[in-house]
């Protein structure tokens, strides 16, 4: 009897039914990300802090995956009594709900080990615990060839003392995959399957061609250009504070750019592991453009705390038909619909802020400088562009930029195309609605420019214009000198030229009379508020001065 017992203890046994391997391993785990997720989950439950996953594309086409961690490792007895027992619930054995580090155990069904056979036919496992190393191999073809289970894995090393630290290393070979490994794609896919609430657990992915890439809790956000986020439980819109009551945490996010189809929707996690892939939980995503920009990651740990298991074995979703999960589904739908209602306003605000910053324009300040009828039209036009989420920001920015060129701040002033010197002296007064001062200072500017150009040593504005301009040869300046010849080569009539010269003098005299002489008898505020000298009067007089200045430039 003792010899029989010793013989049993010297062997390893995988206890299974062949249909179990077929249905729960090969058929259920046909792609790489869910398989890696199961292996990473095992390392997490083994209290590992670092997991290294290396991918090898051999020149002959062979592929290999090596997964190693610095976890607790397994003894020979633990391999036999726990790891190789298919369907053993880890939470019901002596380990219980928590690991020695205090992590909540993610494994439950005891089927994750079968996932390996979904992508590989041969596996070598080396595990070290407490200075003792054990190495064994499993071969899928040999498993299926076993006519009378249990299958006995090949032992390479048993209970061998070692100075190496504790941990486990799996070598997966004879990989069922033709395409080369794409580390970036694998990284993104794997990252979305985890939301561990600890900082001391990092997964590294690498290959024989490039540097390893780290996956941690922040990796899943990398591809999202976050526009707005709603953090939970703070953003819960339910009346019964469902999120707080059930310990729901995480965020729903809207992106600046449309997301790819496999990125849209809300991912659900329990104990840091994906339990339901991205979806919108009863909301018709085709009804609003918002859902092309929406994603999220919510921890709903409580769904994995029920005595019943509501998680589909392959972790492709929750069993929503169960009555216990209906409140969660209703709550998710309520939150998503509430965020969709807020999305357009927030997106419009963001677009407006971004355009405002890039173009250096404050929309309110810009439109406030416009006459009421123009302000209304411009506001409506801008709103139509900003409020439509389907209109790209660059297109909207180009539209606003062109519109601002056509209708700038203080459009009535700028549309006058005033002479540069008139504009330089009058613009600030005009913006301050100090219309008469704008005109008066422009008059002074013109008077001084005439005095300088005519080389006159007098101060009386009226006399300056009399002596500078006019048809007589004694006048200091001639404004028509450059324009005596018609396009056909004939000369203009002298009467025409004389009239223009006289006109320059008369207009100049009238302008200075309307400036200084009026101001010496009236207060500026009375002129403005009574309408005797209005904004339009100011613009008209500045236009006349611009015309006179243009003639002076030609004199």
Secondary structure, 3 states (H helix, E strand, C coil): CHHHHHHHHCCCCEECCHHHHHHHHHCCCCCHHHHHHHHHHHHHHCCCCEEEEEEEECCCCCEEEEEEECCCCCCHHHHHHHHCECCCCHHHCCCCCECCCCCECCCCCCCHHHHHHHCEEEEEEEEEECCEEEEEEEEHHHHHHCCCCCECCEEEEEEEECCCCCEEEEEEEEECCCCCCCHHHHHHHHHCCECCCCCCCEEEEEECCCCCEEECCCHHHCCCCEEEEEEECCCCCCCCCHHHHCCCEEEEEEECCCCCHHHCEEEEEECCEEEEEEECCCCCHHHCHHHHCEEEEEECHHHHCCCCCCECCCCCCECCCCHHHHHHHHHHHHHHHHHHHHHHHHHHHHHHHHHHHHHCCCHHHHHHCCCHHHHHHHHHHHHHHHCCCCCCHHHHHHHHHHHHHHCCCCHHHHCCCCCHHHHHHHHHHHHCCCHHHHHHHHHHHHHHHHHHHHCCCCCCHHHHHHHHCCCCCCCCCCCCHHHCECCCCCECCHHHHHHHHHHHHHHHHHHHHHHHHHHCCCCHHHHHHHCCCCHHHHHHHHHHHHHHHHHHHHC
